[in-house]
Amino acid sequence: MTKRYVSLPEEADTGMREFIDAVDRRLSSDEDTCSVVEDVLIDLSGDREAYERWQDGASVSAAERVRLQSYDPCNTTLESEYYAEKDEAQFRRSKHLQWLWRQFDSLPIADNVEFALRFRRMLADHLFEECGDDCRFFKGITFTYGHNITIGDNTVVHDDVHLDDRGKLTIGDRVSVSDGVHIYSHDHDVVDQTEVRNYHTIVEDDVRLTYDAMVRAGCKVGENAIVGARGIVQHDIPAHHIAIGMPAKSVKVKPGWEDVATPIDDAGTNRQDERHLAYDLSADLEVFDEFQRDLNQP
């Protein structure tokens, strides 16, 4: 037993539950998502009075106006909004929910662990493609979109984790993702970095990714495997293996699993190409090269 149960005073628990249930109902309804996000952020920030004064025509400074406008995600942009290959229809909704998640994490109330875990878990049901039961999401987690993420039951994602779902990301049941982990589903060409390739990255059931580890796009970490601290996964990690290093290499099979695990000598296969996700860009899409480099070979 590694944890203990912590309970809140009944009044505090009831207030949290009522608030989260109300936001959940609004996000599940036909109400405009921008309006829901705006209301939630204004109230959690304690800025309702200033917002209503501004709406009533009172004079505000330029800085105040930017702050008040930015509660509405329709008045903001995210880095992933500029990605040419994104699904526009899916992104229109996931952007708003991602904005709510990110801005919530910037508020003092996000340090209330019990409230924050419940609030993010509710948001995950609306943002992710699928989210299982009893998941826990801690502070500072970022996504590319959110809508290309599938997470199983009873998985925990700790502080300052990046879940890149520019391609597709699947995380199984009972997975532990430690602080500072980065899991990628896109990669760049080594000559022309503006050429992006998307992949399906898979972390199977009961995996443990320890702190500051990185999983490269298109890799699979097999069931019950461990990636050691700051390990960089460049190829598939077989089930039940313990992999460490840069790049991460299998050094041991978990005790008790030797008879069913892939032998250490047979580990290290890269199957990235099998999980490549092709995409097409619209013929009338106006794109630009932000680097404006001359890539002609000498």
URUR-V876670 format. One record per backbone hydrogen bond with DSSP energy under -1.0 kcal/mol. NH is the residue of the N-H (numbers start at 1). CO is the residue of the C=O. Records with the same first field share a line. If there is no record, write none. Layout:
NH=CO  CO
This chain:
13=9
14=10
15=11
16=12
17=13
18=14
19=15
20=16
21=17
22=18
23=19
24=20
25=21
26=22
27=23
28=24
36=32
37=33
38=34
39=35
40=36
41=37
42=38
43=39
44=40
45=41
47=42
51=47
52=48
53=49
54=50
55=51
56=52
57=54
58=53
65=61
66=62
67=63
68=64
69=65
70=66
72=69
75=72
76=73
81=78
82=79
83=80
86=83
91=87
92=88
94=90
95=91
97=93
98=94
99=95
100=96
101=97
102=98
103=99
104=100
105=101
107=104
110=107
111=108
112=109
113=111
116=112
117=113
118=114
119=115
120=116
121=117
122=118
123=119
124=120
125=121
126=123
127=123
128=124
129=149
130=149
132=151
136=155
138=157
142=161
149=146
150=169
151=130
152=171
154=133
156=175
157=136
158=177
160=139
162=181
163=142
164=183
168=199
169=148
170=201
171=150
172=203
174=153
176=207
177=156
178=209
180=159
181=178
182=213
183=162
184=215
187=197
189=195
195=192
197=187
199=185
200=275
201=168
202=219
203=170
204=221
206=173
207=204
208=225
209=176
210=227
212=179
213=210
214=231
215=182
216=233
219=216
221=202
222=237
224=205
225=222
226=241
227=208
228=243
230=211
231=228
232=245
233=214
236=269
237=220
240=223
241=238
242=252
243=226
244=249
248=232
249=244
251=242
252=242
254=240
257=254
260=257
261=257
266=263
267=264
275=272
276=273
277=198
285=282
